[in-house]
């Protein structure tokens, strides 16, 4: 029996809550994005892991999650290897807010992180910094995001999220490596989802200053020639569709292009603080090699 286009795709359901508070994460749009993923694949791979919202939504039967940012990967590795320790990391820092000033606690943990980048401090910072915007200064590489106005979630709520995410990601191997190394691991019938830094809107975020889209597109081209399926989230329309982001995408590399409505940008809200967001709607492009 020949399958229809609809038969070849499934509906995935994202986790109820984010594990990390992370700007630009695809949690709200995960079901929309993943409905364009193939029904079957050999192995699912995500080389720009970030908040892992898509990875956790797919909850693959076999997967690889990777990123060049070591403190981030320490969190994901600990989730799989020793989730109790991951909860303890958060508990040791969150519990201080019961007796100490939130801003002072945040600044102390931020200073400690900047002197010695580590997953334990970074976990708390993602949950307590402004809007989950993980921003680094070009001059010294220090994380510079201010403390958020919100109160970080209670330990009990974080622990509950850890348990759900650990189950979803139980079949995933985590690697601290460049995306090119992950692409080298890919084989025929694997599925790779890429959510790299966006050149038009995320230049202040971690990893964005060194990222070159042209290099990634070359990797995608080679992967496609090996029979690997690749999905790429990238800049689309901004300012209510008045600006189409001009990107160096080779003709014929992708077979399909879908626009995903992302609403207002939290990062853009941070950049234009105090100004109107009326004309700041964002649409991502989802590009598919299949």
Secondary structure by P-SEA (a helix, b strand, c coil): ccccccccbbbbbcccccccccccccccccccccccccccccbbbbcccccaaaaaaaccccbbbbbccaaaaaaaaaaaccaaaaaaaaaacccccccccaaaaaaaaaaaaaacccaaaaaaaaacccccccccccccccccccccccccccaaaaaaaaaaaaaaaccbbbbbccaaaaaaaccccbbbbbbcccccccccccccccccaaaaaaaaaaaaaacbbbbbbccccccccccccccccccccccbbbbbbbcccaaaaaaacccccccbbbbbbbbbcc
